[in-house]
Amino acid sequence: MISQRSIDTIFATTRIDEVVDDFVRLKKRGINLIGLCPFHDEKTPSFTVSPTRNIFKCFGCGKGGNSVSFLMEHEGFSYPEALRYLARKYSIELEETQVSEEYQEQRQERESLLIINEFARDFFVKQLHETDTGKSIGLSYLKERGLILKTIQAFELGYIGSDRDALTAASVGAGYNIELLRKLGLTTSSDRDFFFERIIFPIHDLSGKVVAFAGRQLKSNKKSPKYINSKESEVYNKSRVLYGLHLAKKSIRKEDRCILVEGYTDVLGLVQSGIENVVASSGTALTVDQIKLIKRYTNNIQILYDGDPAGIKAALRGIDLILEQDLNIELVLLPEDEDPDSYLKAVGVTAFRTYLSEQAKDFILFKTGLILDEAGDDPVKKSSLIKDIIESLAHIPDPIKRSVYTKQCSSLLSVDEDILISETNKEISRRMRNQRIDKLREARSDHEILRQQVGQQAAKTQTYEIDPPTVTDEYQERDIARILILHGNQVIEKDPKEVTAAEYILSNIQETLTAFDNPLYAKVVSEYGRQIEQGRKVDANYFVNHENQELAQLAVEFCASPYEYSENWEKMWDVYLQTQPKPEENVVNDSYQALLRFTLRKLQKMSDENLAKIKECQRTNDQGELIKHLQVQQILIQKRNEVADKLNTVIL
C-alpha cells in the first residue's frame, strides 16, 4: 500500500496541465488552458484545465477532477495505478509496504494482467540479449534489418526460442496465475507457450504499459503466419491501440502531423532515421477509436503505404472514417514493391523526406488520380468511380471544407459542380435517414425491453404510491458548502480575534446540521468541522484530492467556472469594478448572506412544520398542545422576520 506521505507528495508535486498535455492538445485561454474533451465527441472546445486550481473540468459532459481522477477516467487506471504513474512521471520515490505474493494474487484482475505482461516483456528481452540463441538468431536478424541497439531497447524488442514451455514455466515459477496467462493469450489451452521461435514486439498503451505482444517468425513456414498477435483481453483491444503512439505522441504534437504506416518494422526504421511522428495500425483496418487517438494530438494524418494494389486498397480503406472525424488526410504511395522501411534504406533519409513532401496528395487528388488512371475513356467506369468520391465527400462534416473539396473535384474530373453538390446532398440525406432509422429501431428495442420489465413488475405489485414533490433547501445548503470549500480558511473578522469564514459559519449552523436535506452538503460541513477540531488547515485542494469521490467531484464543480473575469478590462480599457469587489474577493459579504439565507429557509421550514402541528391540535381539540405550539410559532415568526429584515426580504 502507498503511504499517505507519498500520496501527499504526489498531489503537491503534480501539475494538472503537464499531465493532461500528454493526452490532450491544449491551448492557452486567459489563465486557463482549453482543448477538445477526450471523454465525449465535440467540435468546439469545452474541456478546461486550470493550473492555478490544479484541476480539469469539461463544461460539455461535466467530467472533472484532479490529475489522479483524470488518469483513472482516461486510462482506466485504478487509484494506485494512477498514483504510481504520477510518481514515475515526477521521479517521486514511493513509500509502500511490501507486496506479498498473496496480496499480489488478490489485486484487481486488470492490474494483475498488466504485471504479467511486464514480466513477459522482461523475459523476452532477456532471451534476446542474454541467451546464445537470442543473440545468434534474434539479435542478428534485427541488426541485419539495420536496427541499432538504441532502437531495439527503446521499443523493448525481445525474442523467444523453440522451447514451447519457456515463458509459461518461468511465469508459473514466479508465482503468476496460469489462468491469467491463458486470458492474455501467452499460454495456450494445453498450457504451452503461444509465442515461440519469433521476434517479439511489445504493444504499449498511451501511458507506456505493455498490453499485448506481436511475434514475427524468422523461419519460412507456409503453415504459420508471418505475424501473430496476442488475443484481445481486458487490457488489450486492438481497435483502440496504435503501435508506437506512446513514444510518438510528443513528436506528433510538435510536428502537427501523424504519419500512419502498416507494419512494426516500418515504425522502427522511420523512428531510427529521425522521423519520430509515426505510428502503425499493425496490419489491421483503421478504426474510429484509432483515429480518435490520433486526433488528440493533431488534425493532420499522412498515410504512407506500399505502392502495390494491396497498399492502395489499405490506404483507401480508412479515408471515409478519417474524413468523418474531421481530420485532414494526405496519402503517399511508395514505388511498387517497396515498403517504408526498405525504401528508406534504399534512398536514404534526405531523399525519403523529399519524397514524402513531393508525393503527398490530399484525398481528392489521390482519388481523382486513381479514377482518371483506372477509368480512362470508359464513361461507365468513370461514373461508378465518381459515385465513390461522392460518398467520401458526404462523410466530411464541415460544410465549408466539403464545399472546397467539391469545387476542386469538379474541376479535376470535368463534372458540373451543381451535379456533385446535388448528389452529395442526396448521399448525406440518405445517411442521415439511415441513422434515424437505426436510432428508432434501437429505441423500439429498448422500449420493448422496458415494457417487458414493467409488465413483470406489475405482475408482482398491484398499486404504486407516488409521493408528492417536496420543497428542499438545496440551494442554500449548496451555497454553504461552496463557501466552506472555496473560502473557508479566509479571515472575515479581525476584532477582537481573527475569525475565518468556516469558523463563523460552523458556529452558527451546528444545531441545524441534522436538518440538512442533502447528505453530501452535510458531509462537507461535518468534514470541515472535524478537520478544524484537529487543528488542521483546510483549503479547496483538500477536498479536490479527497479520497471520497463525491466530495472531490463537488469541490471540482465549485472550483471550475465556464466564465472568468478578463484582465483586459483593466489592462486595455481602464474599466474597473467599482460597485462591488470581484467574486473571489467578496467572501465576507458572501458568508454573511449565505448564512442568513440558510437560516431563513430553516426557520421558514420549522414554522411550516409547527403550523401543521397547530392545525392538528385544532382538529383534535387538544388545547394544552395548541397553546404550546402557538407560543413556539410566535417565536419562530419573530426570528424569521428579524433575519428577513437583514436580507431586505419581505415574507408574505
C-alpha positions as CSV (number, residue, x, y, z in Angstrom):
1,M,0.0,0.0,0.0
2,I,1.2,3.5,-0.8
3,S,1.9,5.6,2.3
4,Q,-0.1,8.8,2.9
5,R,3.1,10.8,2.9
6,S,3.9,9.6,-0.6
7,I,0.3,10.5,-1.7
8,D,0.6,14.0,-0.2
9,T,3.9,14.4,-2.1
10,I,2.4,13.3,-5.4
11,F,-0.5,15.8,-5.0
12,A,1.8,18.6,-4.0
13,T,4.2,18.0,-7.0
14,T,1.8,17.1,-9.8
15,R,0.8,19.8,-12.3
16,I,-2.5,19.1,-14.0
17,D,-1.6,20.9,-17.2
18,E,1.5,18.8,-17.6
19,V,-0.4,15.6,-17.0
20,V,-3.3,16.4,-19.3
21,D,-1.0,17.7,-22.0
22,D,0.4,14.2,-22.5
23,F,-3.0,13.2,-23.8
24,V,-4.9,16.3,-25.0
25,R,-3.8,19.2,-27.2
26,L,-4.3,22.3,-25.0
27,K,-4.3,26.0,-26.0
28,K,-3.9,29.0,-23.7
29,R,-7.0,31.0,-23.0
30,G,-6.7,33.6,-20.2
31,I,-5.3,32.0,-17.1
32,N,-6.6,28.6,-18.2
33,L,-6.0,26.1,-20.9
34,I,-8.7,24.6,-23.2
35,G,-8.9,21.7,-25.6
36,L,-11.3,19.2,-27.1
37,C,-12.7,16.9,-24.4
38,P,-11.3,13.3,-24.6
39,F,-14.4,11.9,-22.8
40,H,-17.0,12.9,-25.4
41,D,-17.2,13.9,-29.1
42,E,-17.2,17.7,-29.6
43,K,-16.0,20.2,-32.2
44,T,-15.9,23.3,-30.0
45,P,-13.5,23.0,-27.0
46,S,-15.3,22.9,-23.6
47,F,-12.6,21.0,-21.8
48,T,-10.8,23.4,-19.4
49,V,-7.6,22.9,-17.4
50,S,-6.9,25.3,-14.5
51,P,-3.2,25.3,-13.5
52,T,-4.0,27.6,-10.5
53,R,-6.6,25.2,-9.1
54,N,-4.8,22.1,-10.4
55,I,-8.0,20.7,-11.8
56,F,-9.7,19.9,-15.1
57,K,-13.4,20.4,-15.9
58,C,-15.4,19.7,-19.1
59,F,-18.4,22.0,-19.3
60,G,-19.9,19.8,-22.0
61,C,-20.1,16.4,-20.4
62,G,-19.5,17.5,-16.8
63,K,-16.5,15.4,-16.0
64,G,-13.8,17.0,-13.8
65,G,-11.2,16.3,-11.2
66,N,-7.5,16.3,-10.4
67,S,-4.6,14.5,-12.1
68,V,-5.4,11.2,-10.5
69,S,-9.1,11.2,-11.4
70,F,-8.1,12.2,-15.0
71,L,-5.8,9.2,-15.4
72,M,-8.4,6.9,-13.8
73,E,-11.1,8.1,-16.2
74,H,-8.9,8.5,-19.3
75,E,-6.6,5.5,-19.0
76,G,-8.8,3.2,-16.9
77,F,-6.2,3.1,-14.1
78,S,-7.1,2.1,-10.6
79,Y,-6.3,4.6,-7.9
80,P,-2.9,3.0,-7.0
81,E,-2.0,2.7,-10.7
82,A,-2.7,6.4,-11.2
83,L,-0.5,7.3,-8.2
84,R,2.3,5.1,-9.5
85,Y,2.1,6.7,-13.0
86,L,2.5,10.1,-11.5
87,A,5.3,9.0,-9.2
88,R,7.2,7.7,-12.2
89,K,6.5,10.9,-14.2
90,Y,7.8,13.2,-11.5
91,S,10.5,10.8,-10.2
92,I,8.9,10.5,-6.8
93,E,10.1,7.6,-4.7
94,L,7.1,5.8,-3.3
95,E,6.9,4.5,0.3
96,E,4.8,1.4,0.4
97,T,4.5,-1.8,2.4
98,Q,5.9,-4.9,0.8
99,V,3.5,-6.5,-1.6
100,S,3.1,-10.2,-0.6
101,E,2.5,-13.0,-3.1
102,E,-0.9,-13.5,-1.5
103,Y,-1.8,-9.8,-1.9
104,Q,-0.5,-9.9,-5.5
105,E,-3.0,-12.6,-6.4
106,Q,-5.8,-10.6,-4.8
107,R,-5.1,-7.5,-6.8
108,Q,-7.7,-6.4,-9.4
109,E,-7.5,-8.6,-12.5
110,R,-6.6,-5.8,-14.8
111,E,-3.6,-4.8,-12.7
112,S,-2.5,-8.4,-12.5
113,L,-2.7,-8.8,-16.2
114,L,-0.5,-5.8,-16.7
115,I,2.0,-7.1,-14.2
116,I,2.2,-10.4,-16.0
117,N,2.7,-8.6,-19.4
118,E,5.6,-6.7,-17.8
119,F,7.1,-10.0,-16.6
120,A,6.7,-11.5,-20.1
121,R,8.3,-8.4,-21.7
122,D,11.3,-8.6,-19.4
123,F,11.5,-12.4,-20.1
124,F,11.5,-11.8,-23.9
125,V,14.1,-9.0,-23.7
126,K,16.4,-11.2,-21.5
127,Q,16.0,-14.1,-24.0
128,L,17.1,-11.7,-26.8
129,H,20.2,-10.2,-25.1
130,E,21.4,-12.9,-22.7
131,T,20.9,-16.3,-24.4
132,D,23.0,-17.8,-27.1
133,T,20.1,-18.4,-29.5
134,G,18.7,-15.0,-28.8
135,K,22.0,-13.3,-29.7
136,S,22.9,-15.5,-32.6
137,I,19.4,-15.6,-34.2
138,G,17.2,-12.9,-32.9
139,L,19.7,-10.1,-32.4
140,S,21.5,-10.9,-35.6
141,Y,18.2,-10.7,-37.5
142,L,17.4,-7.3,-36.1
143,K,20.8,-6.0,-36.9
144,E,20.6,-7.3,-40.4
145,R,17.4,-5.3,-40.8
146,G,19.5,-2.2,-39.9
147,L,18.3,-1.7,-36.4
148,I,20.7,-0.4,-33.8
149,L,20.8,-1.3,-30.1
150,K,19.2,2.1,-29.1
151,T,16.1,1.4,-31.2
152,I,15.8,-2.2,-30.1
153,Q,15.9,-1.1,-26.5
154,A,13.5,1.9,-27.0
155,F,10.8,-0.4,-28.3
156,E,11.7,-3.2,-25.9
157,L,12.0,-5.8,-28.6
158,G,12.5,-9.4,-27.5
159,Y,12.9,-13.0,-28.7
160,I,11.6,-16.4,-27.8
161,G,13.3,-19.7,-28.9
162,S,11.9,-23.1,-29.8
163,D,11.2,-24.2,-26.2
164,R,7.4,-24.3,-26.0
165,D,7.3,-24.2,-22.2
166,A,9.9,-21.5,-21.5
167,L,7.6,-18.5,-20.7
168,T,4.8,-20.4,-19.1
169,A,7.2,-22.3,-16.8
170,A,9.1,-19.1,-15.8
171,S,5.8,-17.2,-15.1
172,V,4.3,-20.0,-13.0
173,G,7.6,-20.4,-11.2
174,A,7.5,-16.7,-10.3
175,G,4.1,-17.1,-8.8
176,Y,1.8,-15.9,-11.6
177,N,-1.6,-17.5,-12.1
178,I,-1.7,-19.7,-15.2
179,E,-5.3,-18.9,-15.8
180,L,-4.4,-15.2,-16.2
181,L,-1.6,-16.3,-18.7
182,R,-4.3,-18.0,-20.7
183,K,-6.5,-14.9,-20.6
184,L,-3.7,-12.9,-22.0
185,G,-3.1,-15.5,-24.7
186,L,0.5,-16.0,-23.6
187,T,-0.3,-19.6,-22.7
188,T,-2.5,-21.9,-24.8
189,S,-5.3,-24.1,-23.5
190,S,-2.8,-27.0,-23.5
191,D,-0.5,-25.0,-21.3
192,R,2.1,-24.4,-23.9
193,D,3.7,-21.1,-25.0
194,F,1.7,-19.2,-27.7
195,F,4.8,-17.5,-29.0
196,F,7.9,-19.5,-30.0
197,E,10.8,-19.0,-32.4
198,R,9.8,-15.4,-33.1
199,I,11.0,-11.8,-32.7
200,I,8.7,-10.2,-30.1
201,F,7.2,-6.7,-30.5
202,P,5.6,-5.5,-27.2
203,I,2.5,-3.4,-27.9
204,H,2.0,-0.5,-25.5
205,D,-0.9,1.7,-24.4
206,L,-0.6,5.5,-24.3
207,S,1.0,5.5,-20.9
208,G,3.6,3.0,-22.0
209,K,2.2,-0.1,-20.3
210,V,2.6,-3.3,-22.2
211,V,-0.9,-4.6,-23.1
212,A,-0.1,-7.2,-25.8
213,F,2.6,-8.7,-28.0
214,A,3.2,-9.4,-31.7
215,G,5.6,-12.1,-32.9
216,R,7.3,-12.4,-36.2
217,Q,8.6,-15.7,-37.4
218,L,12.1,-16.0,-38.6
219,K,11.8,-19.3,-40.5
220,S,9.9,-19.6,-43.7
221,N,6.8,-21.7,-42.9
222,K,3.7,-21.5,-45.1
223,K,1.6,-23.3,-42.5
224,S,2.3,-20.5,-40.0
225,P,1.5,-16.8,-40.5
226,K,4.4,-14.4,-40.6
227,Y,3.0,-12.3,-37.7
228,I,0.8,-13.4,-34.8
229,N,-0.7,-11.2,-32.1
230,S,-1.9,-11.6,-28.6
231,K,-5.7,-12.2,-28.3
232,E,-7.9,-9.4,-27.0
233,S,-8.2,-9.2,-23.2
234,E,-9.3,-6.9,-20.5
235,V,-6.2,-4.8,-21.1
236,Y,-6.0,-5.1,-24.9
237,N,-8.4,-4.1,-27.6
238,K,-6.6,-4.0,-30.9
239,S,-9.0,-1.4,-32.4
240,R,-8.1,1.1,-29.7
241,V,-4.3,0.8,-29.9
242,L,-1.7,2.2,-32.3
243,Y,1.8,0.7,-32.3
244,G,4.4,3.3,-31.2
245,L,2.0,6.0,-30.2
246,H,3.3,6.1,-26.6
247,L,6.7,7.2,-28.0
248,A,5.4,9.3,-30.9
249,K,2.7,11.5,-29.3
250,K,5.1,14.3,-28.3
251,S,6.6,14.4,-31.8
252,I,3.1,14.3,-33.4
253,R,2.1,17.3,-31.4
254,K,5.3,19.1,-32.2
255,E,5.1,18.4,-36.0
256,D,1.3,18.7,-36.0
257,R,1.2,15.7,-38.2
258,C,0.9,11.9,-37.7
259,I,2.4,9.5,-40.3
260,L,0.5,6.3,-40.4
261,V,2.2,3.1,-41.7
262,E,1.2,-0.6,-41.8
263,G,3.9,-2.5,-40.0
264,Y,6.0,-2.6,-36.9
265,T,9.4,-2.6,-38.7
266,D,8.2,0.5,-40.7
267,V,7.8,2.4,-37.4
268,L,11.2,1.2,-36.2
269,G,13.0,2.2,-39.4
270,L,11.5,5.7,-39.6
271,V,12.0,6.5,-35.9
272,Q,15.6,5.4,-36.1
273,S,16.1,7.7,-39.0
274,G,14.8,10.7,-37.0
275,I,11.2,10.6,-38.3
276,E,9.5,10.1,-34.9
277,N,5.9,11.2,-35.5
278,V,5.0,7.8,-36.9
279,V,2.6,5.0,-35.7
280,A,1.3,1.8,-37.2
281,S,-2.2,0.2,-37.5
282,S,-0.4,-3.1,-37.1
283,G,-1.9,-4.6,-40.2
284,T,-5.5,-4.2,-39.1
285,A,-8.1,-2.0,-40.8
286,L,-8.1,1.5,-39.3
287,T,-10.8,2.0,-36.7
288,V,-12.7,5.1,-35.4
289,D,-11.1,4.6,-32.0
290,Q,-7.6,4.6,-33.5
291,I,-8.4,7.8,-35.5
292,K,-9.7,9.5,-32.3
293,L,-6.4,8.6,-30.6
294,I,-4.5,10.5,-33.3
295,K,-7.0,13.4,-33.1
296,R,-5.9,14.0,-29.6
297,Y,-2.5,15.2,-30.8
298,T,-3.1,16.5,-34.4
299,N,-5.8,17.1,-37.1
300,N,-3.4,16.1,-39.8
301,I,-2.8,12.5,-40.9
302,Q,-0.3,11.4,-43.6
303,I,-1.0,7.8,-44.7
304,L,2.2,6.1,-46.0
305,Y,1.5,2.7,-47.6
306,D,3.1,0.4,-50.2
307,G,2.6,1.2,-53.8
308,D,1.1,-2.2,-54.8
309,P,-2.6,-2.8,-55.2
310,A,-2.9,-4.1,-51.7
311,G,-1.3,-1.0,-50.4
312,I,-3.6,1.2,-52.4
313,K,-6.6,-0.6,-51.0
314,A,-5.3,-0.3,-47.5
315,A,-4.8,3.4,-48.0
316,L,-8.3,3.9,-49.2
317,R,-10.0,1.8,-46.5
318,G,-9.8,4.3,-43.8
319,I,-10.3,7.5,-45.7
320,D,-14.1,7.9,-45.1
321,L,-13.6,7.2,-41.4
322,I,-10.9,9.8,-41.1
323,L,-13.0,12.4,-43.0
324,E,-15.9,11.7,-40.7
325,Q,-13.8,12.7,-37.7
326,D,-13.0,16.0,-39.5
327,L,-9.3,15.3,-39.9
328,N,-7.1,16.4,-42.9
329,I,-5.7,13.5,-44.9
330,E,-2.7,13.2,-47.2
331,L,-1.7,10.0,-48.9
332,V,1.7,8.9,-50.0
333,L,2.2,5.7,-52.1
334,L,5.7,4.3,-52.3
335,P,7.2,2.9,-55.5
336,E,5.9,-0.6,-56.3
337,D,7.5,-3.5,-54.3
338,E,8.8,-1.1,-51.7
339,D,7.6,-0.6,-48.1
340,P,8.6,2.4,-45.9
341,D,11.5,0.6,-44.3
342,S,13.0,-0.8,-47.5
343,Y,12.6,2.4,-49.4
344,L,14.2,4.4,-46.7
345,K,17.2,2.2,-46.7
346,A,17.4,2.3,-50.5
347,V,17.4,6.1,-50.9
348,G,18.5,7.5,-47.5
349,V,16.8,9.8,-45.1
350,T,17.1,13.1,-47.1
351,A,15.7,11.6,-50.3
352,F,13.0,9.9,-48.3
353,R,11.9,13.1,-46.6
354,T,11.8,14.8,-50.0
355,Y,9.7,12.0,-51.5
356,L,7.2,12.4,-48.6
357,S,7.0,16.1,-49.2
358,E,6.6,15.9,-53.0
359,Q,4.4,12.9,-53.3
360,A,1.9,13.7,-50.6
361,K,-1.6,14.2,-52.0
362,D,-4.8,15.1,-50.3
363,F,-7.6,12.6,-50.7
364,I,-9.3,14.4,-53.6
365,L,-6.2,14.5,-55.7
366,F,-5.4,10.9,-54.8
367,K,-8.9,9.5,-55.6
368,T,-9.3,11.5,-58.7
369,G,-5.9,10.4,-59.9
370,L,-6.9,6.8,-59.4
371,I,-10.2,7.4,-61.3
372,L,-8.5,9.0,-64.3
373,D,-5.9,6.3,-64.5
374,E,-8.3,3.4,-63.9
375,A,-11.4,4.6,-65.9
376,G,-9.6,6.0,-68.9
377,D,-12.2,6.9,-71.6
378,D,-14.8,4.4,-70.2
379,P,-17.8,6.6,-69.1
380,V,-19.4,3.7,-67.2
381,K,-16.3,3.1,-65.1
382,K,-15.8,6.8,-64.6
383,S,-19.4,7.2,-63.4
384,S,-19.1,4.4,-60.9
385,L,-15.8,5.8,-59.5
386,I,-17.2,9.3,-59.2
387,K,-20.0,7.9,-57.1
388,D,-17.3,6.6,-54.8
389,I,-15.8,10.1,-54.4
390,I,-19.3,11.5,-53.7
391,E,-19.6,9.0,-50.8
392,S,-16.3,10.3,-49.4
393,L,-17.5,13.9,-49.8
394,A,-20.6,13.1,-47.9
395,H,-18.5,12.0,-44.9
396,I,-17.0,15.4,-44.4
397,P,-18.9,17.1,-41.5
398,D,-17.6,20.7,-42.1
399,P,-19.7,22.2,-44.9
400,I,-17.0,24.8,-45.8
401,K,-14.3,22.1,-46.2
402,R,-16.8,20.0,-48.2
403,S,-17.6,22.9,-50.5
404,V,-13.9,23.5,-51.2
405,Y,-13.3,19.8,-52.0
406,T,-16.4,19.6,-54.2
407,K,-15.2,22.6,-56.3
408,Q,-11.7,21.0,-56.6
409,C,-13.2,17.6,-57.6
410,S,-15.5,19.3,-60.2
411,S,-12.5,20.9,-61.9
412,L,-10.3,17.8,-61.9
413,L,-13.0,15.5,-63.2
414,S,-14.7,17.9,-65.5
415,V,-18.1,17.3,-63.8
416,D,-20.6,20.1,-63.2
417,E,-20.2,21.4,-59.6
418,D,-24.0,21.7,-59.1
419,I,-24.4,18.0,-60.0
420,L,-21.7,17.0,-57.5
421,I,-23.4,19.2,-54.8
422,S,-26.8,17.7,-55.5
423,E,-25.6,14.1,-55.5
424,T,-23.5,14.7,-52.3
425,N,-26.6,16.2,-50.6
426,K,-28.6,13.2,-51.6
427,E,-25.9,10.9,-50.1
428,I,-25.9,13.0,-46.9
429,S,-29.7,12.8,-46.6
430,R,-29.6,9.0,-47.2
431,R,-27.0,8.5,-44.5
432,M,-28.9,10.7,-42.0
433,R,-32.2,8.9,-42.8
434,N,-30.5,5.5,-42.2
435,Q,-29.1,6.8,-38.9
436,R,-32.5,8.0,-37.8
437,I,-34.0,4.6,-38.7
438,D,-31.2,2.8,-36.7
439,K,-31.9,5.0,-33.7
440,L,-35.7,4.3,-34.0
441,R,-35.0,0.6,-34.1
442,E,-32.7,0.9,-31.1
443,A,-35.3,2.9,-29.2
444,R,-38.1,0.4,-30.1
445,S,-35.9,-2.4,-28.8
446,D,-35.2,-0.5,-25.6
447,H,-38.9,0.3,-25.2
448,E,-39.8,-3.4,-25.7
449,I,-37.3,-4.4,-23.0
450,L,-38.7,-1.8,-20.7
451,R,-42.3,-2.8,-21.4
452,Q,-41.5,-6.4,-20.5
453,Q,-39.8,-5.3,-17.3
454,V,-42.7,-3.1,-16.3
455,G,-45.1,-5.9,-17.1
456,Q,-43.1,-8.3,-14.9
457,Q,-43.0,-5.7,-12.1
458,A,-46.7,-5.0,-12.4
459,A,-47.5,-8.7,-12.0
460,K,-45.7,-8.6,-8.7
461,T,-47.1,-5.3,-7.4
462,Q,-50.7,-4.2,-7.7
463,T,-50.5,-0.5,-6.7
464,Y,-48.0,2.3,-6.7
465,E,-47.9,5.2,-4.3
466,I,-46.3,8.4,-5.6
467,D,-45.0,10.8,-3.0
468,P,-45.8,14.5,-3.7
469,P,-42.8,16.7,-4.6
470,T,-41.2,18.3,-1.6
471,V,-39.5,21.7,-1.4
472,T,-36.0,21.5,-0.1
473,D,-33.2,23.9,0.9
474,E,-30.9,22.5,-1.7
475,Y,-29.6,25.9,-3.0
476,Q,-28.9,27.3,0.5
477,E,-27.1,24.2,1.6
478,R,-25.1,24.1,-1.6
479,D,-24.0,27.7,-1.1
480,I,-22.8,27.0,2.4
481,A,-20.8,24.0,1.1
482,R,-19.4,26.2,-1.7
483,I,-18.1,28.9,0.7
484,L,-16.6,26.4,3.0
485,I,-14.7,24.6,0.3
486,L,-13.5,27.7,-1.6
487,H,-13.1,30.3,1.1
488,G,-13.4,28.6,4.4
489,N,-9.9,29.5,5.6
490,Q,-10.2,33.2,4.7
491,V,-10.4,35.7,7.6
492,I,-13.7,37.7,7.7
493,E,-13.4,39.3,11.2
494,K,-10.2,40.6,12.8
495,D,-11.5,42.1,16.1
496,P,-11.4,41.1,18.9
497,K,-9.8,38.0,17.3
498,E,-9.4,36.5,13.8
499,V,-12.4,34.6,12.7
500,T,-12.4,32.6,9.4
501,A,-15.4,32.1,7.2
502,A,-15.5,28.5,8.2
503,E,-15.5,29.3,11.9
504,Y,-18.2,31.8,11.5
505,I,-20.5,29.6,9.5
506,L,-19.9,26.4,11.5
507,S,-20.5,28.1,14.9
508,N,-23.9,29.3,13.6
509,I,-25.2,26.1,11.9
510,Q,-24.1,23.2,14.2
511,E,-27.6,22.9,15.7
512,T,-29.2,22.6,12.3
513,L,-26.7,20.2,10.7
514,T,-29.1,17.3,11.2
515,A,-31.8,19.2,9.3
516,F,-29.7,19.3,6.1
517,D,-31.8,17.9,3.2
518,N,-28.7,16.9,1.1
519,P,-26.4,14.5,2.9
520,L,-23.4,15.4,0.6
521,Y,-23.5,19.1,1.7
522,A,-23.9,18.0,5.3
523,K,-20.8,15.8,4.8
524,V,-18.9,18.9,3.7
525,V,-19.8,20.7,6.9
526,S,-19.1,17.7,9.1
527,E,-15.7,17.1,7.4
528,Y,-14.7,20.7,7.7
529,G,-15.7,20.8,11.4
530,R,-13.7,17.6,12.1
531,Q,-10.6,18.9,10.5
532,I,-10.8,22.3,12.4
533,E,-11.2,20.4,15.7
534,Q,-8.0,18.5,14.9
535,G,-6.2,21.8,14.3
536,R,-5.7,21.3,10.5
537,K,-5.9,23.9,7.9
538,V,-8.4,23.1,5.1
539,D,-8.5,24.5,1.6
540,A,-10.1,23.7,-1.7
541,N,-7.2,21.3,-2.6
542,Y,-8.0,19.2,0.5
543,F,-11.5,18.4,-1.0
544,V,-10.3,18.2,-4.6
545,N,-7.9,15.5,-3.6
546,H,-10.2,13.8,-1.1
547,E,-10.5,10.0,-1.3
548,N,-14.3,10.3,-1.2
549,Q,-15.0,10.8,-4.9
550,E,-18.4,12.6,-4.2
551,L,-16.6,15.2,-2.2
552,A,-13.8,15.5,-4.7
553,Q,-16.2,15.9,-7.6
554,L,-18.3,18.5,-5.7
555,A,-15.1,20.5,-5.0
556,V,-14.1,20.5,-8.7
557,E,-17.6,21.8,-9.6
558,F,-17.1,24.7,-7.2
559,C,-13.6,25.4,-8.3
560,A,-14.3,25.3,-12.0
561,S,-16.3,28.0,-13.8
562,P,-17.0,28.4,-17.5
563,Y,-16.5,32.2,-17.1
564,E,-13.6,34.2,-15.8
565,Y,-13.1,37.9,-15.2
566,S,-10.9,39.1,-18.1
567,E,-7.9,41.2,-17.0
568,N,-8.2,43.0,-20.3
569,W,-10.9,45.2,-18.9
570,E,-8.4,46.9,-16.7
571,K,-5.2,46.5,-18.8
572,M,-6.6,47.6,-22.2
573,W,-9.8,49.6,-21.5
574,D,-9.2,51.0,-17.9
575,V,-12.6,49.6,-16.9
576,Y,-12.7,48.7,-13.2
577,L,-15.3,47.1,-10.9
578,Q,-16.5,49.9,-8.7
579,T,-19.8,48.9,-7.2
580,Q,-18.6,45.5,-5.9
581,P,-15.4,43.5,-5.4
582,K,-14.6,40.6,-7.6
583,P,-16.4,37.3,-6.6
584,E,-13.3,35.8,-5.1
585,E,-12.8,39.0,-3.0
586,N,-16.4,39.1,-1.8
587,V,-16.0,36.4,0.9
588,V,-17.2,38.5,3.9
589,N,-20.5,39.5,2.3
590,D,-20.9,36.1,0.7
591,S,-20.5,34.3,4.1
592,Y,-23.0,36.6,5.9
593,Q,-25.5,36.5,3.1
594,A,-25.3,32.7,2.7
595,L,-25.7,32.1,6.4
596,L,-28.7,34.4,6.6
597,R,-30.4,32.8,3.6
598,F,-29.7,29.3,5.0
599,T,-31.1,30.4,8.5
600,L,-34.2,32.0,6.9
601,R,-35.0,28.8,5.0
602,K,-34.6,26.6,8.0
603,L,-36.8,29.0,10.2
604,Q,-39.4,29.0,7.5
605,K,-39.3,25.2,7.3
606,M,-39.6,24.9,11.1
607,S,-42.5,27.4,11.0
608,D,-44.4,25.4,8.4
609,E,-43.9,22.2,10.3
610,N,-45.1,23.8,13.5
611,L,-48.1,25.3,11.7
612,A,-49.1,21.8,10.6
613,K,-49.0,20.7,14.3
614,I,-51.2,23.7,15.3
615,K,-53.8,22.6,12.7
616,E,-53.7,19.0,14.0
617,C,-54.2,20.3,17.6
618,Q,-57.2,22.3,16.4
619,R,-58.6,19.3,14.7
620,T,-58.3,17.1,17.8
621,N,-59.2,20.0,20.2
622,D,-56.0,19.5,22.3
623,Q,-55.9,22.9,24.0
624,G,-52.7,22.3,26.0
625,E,-50.6,21.4,23.0
626,L,-52.3,24.1,20.9
627,I,-51.2,26.8,23.3
628,K,-47.6,25.5,23.4
629,H,-47.3,25.4,19.6
630,L,-48.8,28.8,19.2
631,Q,-46.1,30.2,21.5
632,V,-43.4,28.4,19.5
633,Q,-44.9,29.8,16.3
634,Q,-44.8,33.3,17.6
635,I,-41.0,33.0,18.5
636,L,-40.3,31.4,15.1
637,I,-42.1,34.1,13.2
638,Q,-40.2,36.8,15.2
639,K,-36.8,35.3,14.5
640,R,-37.7,34.7,10.8
641,N,-38.7,38.3,10.4
642,E,-35.5,39.5,12.0
643,V,-33.4,37.5,9.5
644,A,-35.6,38.7,6.6
645,D,-35.1,42.3,7.6
646,K,-31.3,41.8,7.5
647,L,-31.7,40.4,4.0
648,N,-34.1,43.1,3.0
649,T,-36.6,40.3,2.1
650,V,-40.4,40.6,2.5
651,I,-42.1,37.5,3.9
652,L,-45.7,37.2,2.6
